[in-house]
Amino acid sequence: MHKFAMIMGVSALLFCSSVQAEDRALQNALAKAQYMLRQITAEKQGLERQLHDKEEQLELLKQESESKLAAREKASAKLGDKLALYNEKYSELQARYLDLLSVLRQQQAD
């Protein structure tokens, strides 16, 4: 019986050390996973900051582009108005020229 108790004691010690080794391995794995999680969280926060910065830059560029477009549309409308005015003046001057030419030819014919 003494041999049996000794074998059981050794078996129990081996079992305990095996459980302790597994427990240590699990604790190491948990510590590694927590470390990786902290790294990923820090990286995520960095990327979120970059995304926020890029979104702000995009919004500024969008506002700048919209204001430039509005200014160009206004300038284009002014130029269009000037062109219409010049076309009208040209038509008036052309009609006046034709009238004067007609009067001149009539005077020369008389």
C-alpha positions as CSV (number, residue, x, y, z in Angstrom):
1,M,0.0,0.0,0.0
2,H,2.9,2.3,0.7
3,K,4.1,1.9,-2.9
4,F,0.6,2.8,-4.1
5,A,0.5,5.9,-2.0
6,M,3.9,7.0,-3.2
7,I,2.8,6.5,-6.8
8,M,-0.3,8.4,-6.2
9,G,1.7,11.2,-4.5
10,V,4.1,11.5,-7.5
11,S,1.1,11.4,-9.9
12,A,-0.6,14.2,-7.9
13,L,2.6,16.2,-8.0
14,L,3.0,15.7,-11.7
15,F,-0.7,16.6,-12.2
16,C,-0.3,19.8,-10.1
17,S,2.9,20.9,-11.9
18,S,1.2,20.2,-15.2
19,V,-1.8,22.3,-14.2
20,Q,0.5,25.1,-13.0
21,A,2.4,25.0,-16.3
22,E,-0.9,25.2,-18.2
23,D,-2.0,28.0,-15.9
24,R,1.2,29.9,-16.5
25,A,0.9,29.4,-20.3
26,L,-2.7,30.7,-20.2
27,Q,-1.6,33.7,-18.1
28,N,1.3,34.4,-20.6
29,A,-1.2,34.1,-23.5
30,L,-3.6,36.4,-21.7
31,A,-0.9,39.0,-21.1
32,K,0.2,38.8,-24.7
33,A,-3.4,39.2,-25.9
34,Q,-3.8,42.2,-23.6
35,Y,-0.6,43.8,-24.9
36,M,-1.7,43.2,-28.5
37,L,-5.1,44.7,-27.7
38,R,-3.5,47.8,-26.2
39,Q,-1.3,48.2,-29.3
40,I,-4.3,47.8,-31.6
41,T,-6.3,50.3,-29.6
42,A,-3.5,52.8,-29.8
43,E,-3.2,52.2,-33.5
44,K,-6.9,52.6,-34.0
45,Q,-6.9,55.9,-32.1
46,G,-4.1,57.1,-34.2
47,L,-5.9,56.2,-37.4
48,E,-9.1,57.8,-36.1
49,R,-7.1,61.0,-35.5
50,Q,-5.7,60.8,-39.0
51,L,-9.2,60.2,-40.4
52,H,-10.6,63.2,-38.5
53,D,-7.7,65.4,-39.8
54,K,-8.3,64.2,-43.4
55,E,-12.1,64.8,-43.0
56,E,-11.4,68.4,-41.8
57,Q,-9.0,69.0,-44.7
58,L,-11.6,67.7,-47.1
59,E,-14.2,70.0,-45.7
60,L,-11.9,73.0,-45.9
61,L,-11.0,72.1,-49.5
62,K,-14.7,71.6,-50.3
63,Q,-15.6,75.0,-48.9
64,E,-12.7,76.6,-50.7
65,S,-13.7,75.0,-54.0
66,E,-17.3,76.1,-53.5
67,S,-16.3,79.7,-52.8
68,K,-14.0,79.7,-55.9
69,L,-16.8,78.3,-58.0
70,A,-19.3,80.9,-56.8
71,A,-16.8,83.7,-57.5
72,R,-16.1,82.3,-61.0
73,E,-19.8,81.9,-61.7
74,K,-20.4,85.5,-60.6
75,A,-17.5,86.7,-62.8
76,S,-18.8,84.6,-65.7
77,A,-22.3,86.1,-65.3
78,K,-20.8,89.6,-65.3
79,L,-18.8,88.8,-68.5
80,G,-21.9,87.3,-70.0
81,D,-23.8,90.6,-69.2
82,K,-21.0,92.6,-70.7
83,L,-20.9,90.5,-73.8
84,A,-24.7,90.9,-74.3
85,L,-24.3,94.6,-73.9
86,Y,-21.5,94.7,-76.4
87,N,-23.5,92.7,-78.9
88,E,-26.5,95.0,-78.4
89,K,-24.2,98.1,-79.0
90,Y,-22.6,96.4,-82.0
91,S,-26.1,95.8,-83.5
92,E,-27.1,99.4,-82.8
93,L,-23.8,100.7,-84.4
94,Q,-24.2,98.4,-87.3
95,A,-27.8,99.6,-87.9
96,R,-26.7,103.2,-87.6
97,Y,-23.8,102.6,-90.0
98,L,-26.1,101.1,-92.5
99,D,-28.5,104.1,-92.1
100,L,-25.7,106.6,-92.6
101,L,-24.3,104.7,-95.5
102,S,-27.8,104.7,-97.1
103,V,-28.1,108.5,-96.5
104,L,-24.6,109.0,-98.0
105,R,-25.4,107.0,-101.1
106,Q,-28.6,108.9,-101.5
107,Q,-26.8,112.2,-101.2
108,Q,-24.2,111.1,-103.7
109,A,-26.9,110.0,-106.1
110,D,-28.6,113.4,-105.9
